[in-house]
Amino acid sequence: MSEAASYLVQILLPRQTGEGEPIPQTWFEQLLKELTEQFGGVTSFLRTPGQGMWQSGRETERDNIAVVEVMTEVLVPEFWRSLRERLEKELSQEEIVIRAQQMILL
């Protein structure tokens, strides 16, 4: 990567489907392979999941999440929207968060 500004794209993924089934490790491995082929590399935090919490009415909901990160020099929002929609369908989720931050390598 050059010293010019680039982007860090983070995908926050549940460890279980919307039906409560664990997502197989092979599914994550396939996604990592796909992103590596597309962007030349990927970083994943799968073994130590984070915990997501949010309010849903009067209840607090929780889930375990994995984080996948990709660095890219060009941000193509249409690609990421399409991926998000696909992941939401595959994992039976109402919403998958994919976010991007502009970054400068120091």
Rosetta blueprint (number, residue, H / E / L):
1 M L
2 S L
3 E L
4 A L
5 A L
6 S E
7 Y E
8 L E
9 V E
10 Q E
11 I E
12 L E
13 L E
14 P E
15 R L
16 Q E
17 T L
18 G L
19 E L
20 G L
21 E L
22 P E
23 I L
24 P L
25 Q H
26 T H
27 W H
28 F H
29 E H
30 Q H
31 L H
32 L H
33 K H
34 E H
35 L H
36 T H
37 E H
38 Q H
39 F H
40 G L
41 G L
42 V L
43 T E
44 S E
45 F E
46 L E
47 R E
48 T E
49 P E
50 G E
51 Q E
52 G E
53 M E
54 W E
55 Q E
56 S E
57 G L
58 R L
59 E E
60 T E
61 E E
62 R E
63 D E
64 N E
65 I E
66 A E
67 V E
68 V E
69 E E
70 V E
71 M E
72 T E
73 E L
74 V L
75 L L
76 V L
77 P H
78 E H
79 F H
80 W H
81 R H
82 S H
83 L H
84 R H
85 E H
86 R H
87 L H
88 E H
89 K H
90 E H
91 L L
92 S L
93 Q L
94 E L
95 E L
96 I L
97 V E
98 I E
99 R E
100 A E
101 Q E
102 Q E
103 M E
104 I L
105 L L
106 L L
